[in-house]
Amino acid sequence: MKQTDYRLAVIMYTDIVGFSKMMGENEAETLNVLRTHNRILDEAVEACHGTVIKTIGDAYMVDFRNTVEALQCAVEVQEKIYEYNKQTGSYILLVRIGLHLGDIYFYEKDAFGDGINIAARLQSFAKPGCICFSQDVFNQVLNKVDFHAEKLGRVSLKNINKEIHAYEIETKNTEFDTENEKSDIENIVNKLYEMLSEGFFPWAAIVSFAWGIGLVSNFVEIFTEYKKSKELQTILPLNEEEFSLYLRIAKHRSDYIQHLCSTITIPLFLRFLHVLFSFSFPWHLIVTAVLVFGLIMNSINYIPKRTKYVDQLCELKNCDNWRSLFE
């Protein structure tokens, strides 16, 4: 094989989700779905000036002359499939699509090379109904095509030794993916497995963040104790009853500040975990809402209670307000 046989290409690799299972359940109906799939692919590829290298059952391997047309084709395919899924009374059609820019070569009417291998692995990595593409493709289409993609970061692809960073476009077809939905627990397990298999896990970030919450809480406690000690040094002399009232005011204030601190720091930590593990449902917002609601209720109780204790103490000391106690 000569070196000149190599050329740079943008490869789109597609595959129907659950095709074998569909064939086992209803072969005739599945073949009708396959015909619809092939028609959508052929029309989109032709419109975007692509070339079908080969088809393997329900999979398509397509070559494009540039990344813009490749991504446009992938998006158009998913949009046409979405229109079909909205109207069909038959099997839902879900397709994974992978895109990569890389070297390929032809040998005996077949194509080989990293461009094809990585595109195929990115297709397998994509969620049903989504488009997954490499950093190389992203760099080329940025600011040329209007799209929104989630950055997946470094991904581990089977039998691919190169470091691949990927992005994923989630299309409307994901709403039809009912059988393959994963729970948040499964997402956590999968994310942990990916990180550990790559030799990377942000232990330091998680521990530091959690330790930081405790540090802030301790700092707040030290600050309130310091404030109390300074007040005791400057407040007018107190008898036992008056001192008891002051301690109630100080404790009430300390509890409220601690609650406020927790309401700020805990949601931040939960948001960090949400981003880290890519939860499909924003559980942290529920916890945040509960904490905020609790803070509001605490504020409603705190203000009149503090006012009551302060008024009682001021009355005992014959003072007009809280500040006059320290004059």
C-alpha positions in Angstrom: 0.0 0.0 0.0 1.4 3.4 -0.9 1.4 6.4 1.3 -0.6 8.3 -1.2 -3.6 6.0 -0.6 -4.3 7.9 2.6 -6.6 10.9 2.5 -8.3 13.1 5.0 -12.0 12.6 5.3 -15.0 13.4 7.5 -16.7 10.1 8.3 -20.3 9.8 9.5 -21.2 6.4 11.1 -24.8 5.6 11.9 -26.6 2.6 13.5 -30.2 1.8 14.5 -30.7 1.3 18.2 -32.2 -2.2 19.0 -32.4 -3.3 15.4 -31.6 -7.0 16.2 -34.3 -7.1 18.9 -36.8 -5.5 16.5 -36.0 -8.1 13.8 -36.6 -10.9 16.4 -40.0 -9.5 17.3 -41.4 -8.6 13.9 -39.2 -9.0 10.8 -41.6 -7.7 8.2 -42.4 -4.5 10.2 -38.7 -3.9 11.0 -37.8 -4.1 7.3 -40.4 -1.4 6.6 -38.7 0.7 9.3 -35.3 0.0 7.7 -36.6 1.1 4.3 -37.8 4.4 5.8 -34.4 4.7 7.6 -32.5 4.1 4.3 -34.6 6.6 2.4 -34.0 9.3 5.0 -30.2 8.6 5.0 -29.9 8.5 1.3 -31.8 11.8 0.7 -29.8 13.6 3.5 -26.5 12.3 2.3 -27.2 13.3 -1.3 -28.4 16.8 -0.2 -25.2 17.4 1.8 -22.9 16.1 -1.0 -21.8 13.0 0.9 -20.8 9.6 -0.5 -22.0 6.3 1.0 -18.9 4.2 1.4 -20.9 1.1 2.4 -23.9 -0.1 4.4 -23.7 -3.0 6.9 -27.2 -4.1 7.7 -28.7 -1.2 9.5 -25.4 0.8 9.6 -24.2 3.5 7.2 -20.6 4.6 6.7 -20.6 7.9 4.8 -17.7 10.1 3.6 -18.0 13.9 3.4 -15.8 16.5 1.8 -16.0 18.8 4.9 -17.2 18.9 8.5 -19.9 21.5 8.0 -21.8 19.3 5.5 -21.2 16.2 7.7 -22.8 17.8 10.8 -25.6 19.3 8.7 -26.4 15.9 7.3 -26.4 14.3 10.8 -28.7 17.0 12.2 -31.0 16.7 9.1 -31.2 12.9 9.6 -32.2 13.2 13.2 -34.8 15.9 12.3 -36.4 13.7 9.6 -36.4 10.7 11.9 -38.2 12.9 14.6 -40.9 13.7 12.1 -41.3 10.1 11.3 -41.4 9.1 15.0 -44.2 11.6 15.7 -46.4 10.1 13.1 -45.6 6.4 13.1 -47.8 3.7 14.7 -45.0 1.2 14.2 -41.6 0.8 15.8 -39.9 4.0 17.0 -36.7 4.7 15.0 -33.7 5.7 17.1 -30.3 6.2 15.5 -26.9 6.9 17.0 -24.6 9.0 14.9 -20.8 9.4 15.2 -18.6 11.9 13.3 -14.9 12.2 13.1 -12.3 13.9 10.9 -9.3 11.7 10.2 -7.2 9.7 7.7 -8.8 6.9 5.7 -7.6 4.6 2.9 -9.3 2.2 0.5 -8.4 -1.5 0.1 -10.3 -3.9 -2.1 -13.4 -1.8 -2.3 -13.5 -1.2 1.5 -12.3 1.6 3.6 -10.1 1.6 6.7 -8.2 4.0 9.0 -8.6 5.9 12.3 -11.2 8.2 10.7 -13.5 5.3 10.4 -12.6 3.4 13.6 -13.1 6.5 15.8 -16.3 7.5 14.1 -17.7 4.0 14.7 -16.7 4.1 18.3 -18.2 7.6 18.8 -21.4 6.3 17.3 -21.5 3.5 19.9 -20.7 6.0 22.6 -23.6 8.3 21.7 -27.0 8.1 23.5 -29.9 6.8 21.4 -31.2 9.6 19.1 -28.0 11.7 19.6 -25.0 12.9 17.6 -21.5 12.4 19.0 -18.5 13.9 17.4 -14.8 14.5 18.2 -12.9 17.6 19.1 -11.5 17.7 15.6 -15.0 18.1 14.1 -16.0 20.6 16.8 -13.0 22.8 16.1 -13.9 23.0 12.4 -17.7 23.6 12.7 -17.5 26.1 15.5 -19.1 29.4 14.4 -20.0 27.9 11.1 -23.0 25.8 12.1 -25.7 26.8 14.6 -25.8 24.0 17.1 -25.7 23.3 20.9 -23.6 20.5 22.1 -22.7 19.1 25.5 -19.0 18.8 26.2 -18.3 15.2 27.2 -14.6 15.8 27.8 -12.2 12.9 27.4 -14.0 9.7 26.5 -12.7 6.1 26.7 -13.4 4.3 23.4 -12.9 0.6 22.9 -9.7 -0.4 21.2 -8.8 3.3 20.6 -5.5 4.3 22.2 -5.6 7.9 21.2 -6.9 10.6 23.6 -10.3 11.6 22.2 -12.4 14.5 23.5 -16.0 14.4 22.4 -19.2 16.5 22.2 -22.8 15.4 21.9 -25.9 17.0 20.4 -29.1 15.8 22.1 -31.9 15.8 19.6 -35.7 15.7 20.1 -35.6 12.0 19.4 -34.4 11.3 22.9 -38.0 11.8 24.1 -38.9 8.5 22.4 -36.1 6.6 24.2 -38.2 5.0 26.9 -36.7 1.5 27.1 -33.1 2.7 27.3 -33.5 5.4 29.9 -31.0 5.1 32.7 -31.5 6.0 36.3 -29.3 8.6 38.0 -27.8 5.8 40.0 -26.7 4.0 36.8 -25.3 7.3 35.5 -23.3 7.7 38.6 -21.9 4.2 38.4 -21.1 4.6 34.7 -19.4 7.9 35.3 -17.4 6.5 38.1 -16.3 3.6 36.0 -15.3 5.8 33.1 -13.2 8.1 35.4 -11.5 5.2 37.2 -10.8 3.3 34.0 -9.1 6.5 32.6 -7.1 6.8 35.8 -8.8 10.1 36.7 -11.2 10.8 39.5 -11.5 14.2 41.2 -11.1 13.0 44.8 -9.3 16.2 45.8 -12.1 18.4 44.4 -14.9 16.5 46.1 -13.1 16.2 49.4 -12.0 19.8 49.3 -15.5 21.1 48.5 -17.0 19.0 51.4 -14.2 20.1 53.7 -14.8 23.7 52.6 -18.4 23.5 53.7 -17.3 22.4 57.2 -14.6 25.1 57.2 -17.2 27.8 56.4 -19.5 26.5 59.1 -16.7 26.6 61.7 -15.6 30.0 60.6 -19.2 31.3 61.0 -19.3 29.7 64.5 -16.0 31.3 65.5 -17.3 34.7 64.2 -20.5 34.5 66.2 -18.7 33.5 69.3 -16.2 36.3 68.8 -19.1 38.8 68.3 -20.7 37.5 71.5 -17.5 37.9 73.5 -17.1 41.5 72.2 -20.7 42.3 73.1 -20.3 40.9 76.6 -17.3 43.2 77.1 -19.2 46.4 76.1 -22.8 45.6 77.2 -24.2 47.2 80.3 -23.9 45.1 83.5 -26.5 42.3 83.5 -28.1 40.4 86.3 -29.0 36.7 86.0 -32.3 37.2 84.3 -30.9 39.8 81.9 -27.9 37.6 81.1 -30.3 34.7 80.3 -32.2 36.8 77.9 -29.0 37.9 76.2 -27.9 34.3 75.8 -31.2 33.5 74.1 -30.7 36.4 71.7 -27.1 35.3 70.9 -28.1 31.6 70.4 -31.0 32.5 68.2 -28.8 34.7 66.1 -26.1 32.0 65.8 -28.6 29.3 64.7 -30.0 31.6 62.1 -26.6 32.5 60.6 -25.7 28.8 60.5 -28.9 28.0 58.7 -28.2 30.8 56.2 -24.7 29.5 55.7 -26.0 25.9 55.0 -28.6 27.2 52.6 -25.8 28.8 50.5 -23.0 26.2 50.7 -24.9 22.9 50.4 -26.7 23.8 47.1 -23.4 24.8 45.7 -21.9 21.4 46.6 -24.9 19.5 45.2 -24.7 21.6 42.0 -21.0 20.6 41.7 -22.0 16.9 42.0 -24.8 17.4 39.5 -22.3 18.7 36.9 -19.7 16.1 37.7 -22.0 13.1 37.4 -24.4 14.5 34.7 -27.6 13.6 36.5 -30.6 13.4 34.1 -32.9 14.9 36.7 -31.9 18.0 38.7 -32.3 16.6 42.2 -30.2 19.3 43.7 -32.9 21.8 42.9 -35.4 20.0 45.1 -33.0 20.0 48.0 -32.2 23.7 47.3 -35.9 24.5 47.3 -36.4 22.7 50.6 -33.4 24.6 52.2 -34.6 28.0 50.9 -38.2 27.3 52.1 -36.7 26.3 55.5 -34.7 29.5 55.6 -37.8 31.6 54.8 -39.8 30.0 57.6 -36.8 30.4 59.9 -36.6 34.1 59.0 -40.3 34.5 59.7 -39.8 33.1 63.2 -36.4 34.7 63.8 -37.4 38.3 63.4 -40.4 38.5 65.8 -38.6 36.2 68.4 -35.5 38.4 68.3 -37.6 41.5 68.6 -39.4 40.0 71.6 -36.2 39.1 73.5 -34.6 42.4 72.7 -37.6 44.4 73.8 -37.7 42.4 77.1 -34.0 43.1 77.7 -34.3 46.7 76.9 -37.3 47.1 79.2 -35.3 45.5 82.1 -32.3 47.8 81.4 -34.5 50.9 80.8 -33.0 51.3 77.3 -34.7 52.5 74.1 -33.2 50.0 71.7 -30.5 47.3 71.2 -27.7 49.7 70.4 -28.2 51.7 73.6 -27.3 48.6 75.6 -23.7 49.0 74.6 -23.3 52.8 75.2 
